Structures are given as C-alpha cells and as structure tokens.
Amino acid sequence: MEVFKEVQTRFLPLHDYNKSLGAKFIEFSGWEVPAYFTSIIEEHEAVRRGAGFFDISHMGEVHVRGEKALDFLQSVVCNDVSKLKEGEVLYTPLMLASGGVVDDILIYYVKPAHYFLIVNAANIDKDFKWFLTHNSFGVEVENVSPRRGIFAIQGPKSIELIKSIFGGDVEKIAYYHFANRQFLGKEIVLSRTGYTGEAGFEVFFDIEMACELHEIIVEKGSSFGLKPIGFGARDTLRLDVCFPLYGHELTEDTTPLEAGLSWTVHLDKGPFLGRDVLLAQKKNGIKKTLVGFEMVGRGLARGGYAVFHNGAKAGHVTSGGFSPSLKKNIGLAYVPVEAGTVGASIDIEIRGEHVEARIVKTPFYKKRR
C-alpha cells in the first residue's frame, strides 16, 4: 500500500508582513509567495524606473569546502570554475551525463577550498543529492538553505539605496562580484547580481536577521520610492532580458548549447558530466534552438503552447506573456534550427487557433543607459 505524505507549504520570512500589505499569493515550488501587491505592471515599472524589493529567501544555499572543492565543481558543471578569483561569481548549468541540465546555479568563490552555491528553490533537494552522489573528491557539501535568507534590491536607484544602508564603497563592487560586510553584529554578503536586467544587489544573511534587516531597508527605501515586488513582476522582468527559468527554458532534456548558453560551455577545461554529448553537438550541430518571438496576431502565448512552422508542429513555447516594458506580447520557444531565423514567421496554437508570431533578436529589452 502506497503512503502519500502531505507536503507542507513553506513561507517566506516576510510572509506576515506581505499579508498585511494585501499581497495576492500563489504557490511556487512548495512555497506560498506574493504574486503581486498592487499590480504586476506597476511593480515591473517600479523596478525599471526606480527601485524594487524582493524577498527571495526560497532560493537554496549550498557550501562546498575541501582541498579538492575546485576539482569537484569542475566535474559537475560545464562552465570553468578555475577562472574565478576570490569575490567573484559564476553562472553555470549543473550537468547530467546526458548533456541535460540538473539546474542553473551561481557559484561564489569565497576563498581557496571554499565556495558557496545558490540553487533554485524547486531543486534544492535534487541538487544536494546530485552533489552527494557525485562527490568522489572527499569534499564537504553542506545544505544551509533553512538557515539563510536572501533579499534583492533592483532598479536604477538601487545602488544609492544600498549605499545608504550599508555604507562604504558598495558601488565599487563590480557586476558578478560580492563582498562580506558586518551588519547588525553579523556577517552578511552583498552580491552585485540579480534576475531583472537592472542594476542591483542581492543580500545574503542569517534568517533570524530578516525582520530587522527588512525594517531598515524599508525605512531607508522610503526616500528612494522603494516598492515591494511580487513574483509576477519578477517573471516579466526576467523574460524581458531572456534570463532562463529552470523547468521552462532549461530542463533535463535540454542542453546548454540548445538553450543559447554556449558561453557557459568550456569543452577544453577537462572532463565533466555531459562533455561528450556537448562535444558531439558542437561538431555535428544542434537540432533545436531557443528563440524569442513577438506576437503579430492577437493573443498571449504561454509556456507549453505548441509552435507550428510551415503548417507542421515544430516546437513549444517555454515562457510567454505581456511585456510592460515593450507594451508587446512576447515569448521564448524551442524550434528547429532551420526555423529559427530572426524575422521568420511561426504560429502559436492559442485556444485551438494558430496565431502568427515573428522571431526577433533577443534580449527583448536592454537596460536604459
């Protein structure tokens, strides 16, 4: 007799506060998270034009320590971890032997023999087991996710806001770099990263600091017009700039080369999971590719919708929706390479009807200078 265990919903550290603001909640990877506070469009524009605050404490954090920490990481990801210097961050797919992707993660180089990784919420347990399964290097792998929180402050006003809170020369922290700071008597990490395509920081901290840290951010943020941002706008912001979302653009059945992430693939660095498959794809070419499209006809494409080319089913939409930045309906889709030319016409099946779309150059949105 099979026994089904009830999965307990998890809540972000600021859940009660978000509730007091009247947030509309959704389920996301086992968490109850705010979809929006006022509206997705308003919150999207707040980040593009000012500053937005995100509680993204659902993300996971895993530490890797040991003499062979670098060798271990090199064996399970396709990007070249050896190029990292202390205080730098690396984006990379976490690989399967099949060439597919277990997850897309960020690797932080703390010091020799010590890295920490940020993994997607839906994949925390899966990734941790994957690390343990492939740990033939005798390194320590520690999942500290339940003890850690992450806030993000994003938008053109975010740098000055971060400086007003944490002081020092935070503006000198370069993109994809991080620094440790003492704050409220504890060590935090300020990371010049984000998921919006705008300037911004992500702040990593011990979970018990969450409420006090948030109060300070809100107080300082009032003069910058800081707005709380839900997961709805987080998705439209990342789609604008074509940042992949695991389970959509990246899956266990899709390789980094097919996903347009060839810049993360370093075949000359030595052995790693999936290398042989990627070598073959590099030599023989890929059969499908990820493209961006704008709707020509009336309709909103959503993830999973079928894509047709020359009347035949050719692929599927991975992500789609209305872009508040562009005032257009946009999306990403996998199509055969021969159908993926910029300017080419495709059809999206929406409610049983074929609606025309046009393949366009990506990213859809580029940050204002």
C-alpha positions, 0 to 999 in steps of 0.5 A: 500500500502506497503512503502519500505524505502531505507536503507542507507549504513553506513561507517566506520570512516576510510572509506576515508582513506581505499579508498585511500589505494585501499581497495576492499569493500563489504557490511556487515550488512548495512555497506560498509567495506574493504574486503581486501587491498592487499590480504586476505592471506597476511593480515591473515599472517600479523596478525599471524606473526606480527601485524594487524589493524582493524577498527571495529567501526560497532560493537554496544555499549550498557550501562546498569546502575541501582541498579538492572543492575546485576539482569537484565543481569542475566535474559537475558543471560545464562552465570553468570554475578555475577562472574565478578569483576570490569575490567573484561569481559564476553562472553555470548549468549543473550537468547530467551525463546526458548533456541535460541540465540538473539546474542553473546555479551561481557559484561564489568563490569565497576563498581557496577550498571554499565556495558557496552555491545558490540553487533554485528553490524547486531543486534544492533537494535534487541538487544536494543529492546530485552533489552527494552522489557525485562527490568522489573528491572527499569534499564537504557539501553542506545544505544551509538553505533553512538557515539563510535568507536572501533579499534583492534590491533592483532598479536604477536607484538601487545602488544609492539605496544600498549605499545608504544602508550599508555604507562604504564603497558598495558601488565599487563592487563590480557586476558578478562580484560580492563582498562580506560586510558586518551588519547588525553584529553579523556577517552578511554578503552583498552580491552585485547580481540579480534576475531583472536586467537592472542594476542591483544587489542581492543580500545574503544573511542569517534568517533570524536577521530578516525582520530587522534587516527588512525594517531598515531597508524599508525605512531607508527605501522610503526616500528612494520610492522603494516598492515591494515586488511580487513574483509576477513582476519578477517573471516579466522582468526576467523574460524581458532580458531572456534570463532562463527559468529552470523547468521552462527554458532549461530542463533535463532534456535540454542542453546548454548549447540548445538553450543559447548558453554556449558561453557557459560551455568550456569543452577544453577545461577537462572532463565533466558530466555531459562533455561528450554529448556537448562535444558531439553537438558542437561538431555535428550541430544542434537540432533545436534552438531557443528563440524569442518571438513577438506576437503579430496576431492577437493573443498571449502565448504561454509556456507549453503552447505548441509552435507550428512552422510551415503548417507542421508542429515544430516546437513549444513555447517555454515562457510567454506573456505581456511585456510592460516594458515593450507594451508587446506580447512576447515569448521564448520557444524551442524550434528547429534550427532551420526555423529559427531565423530572426524575422521568420514567421511561426504560429502559436496554437492559442485556444485551438487557433494558430496565431502568427508570431515573428522571431526577433533578436533577443534580449527583448529589452536592454537596460536604459543607459 
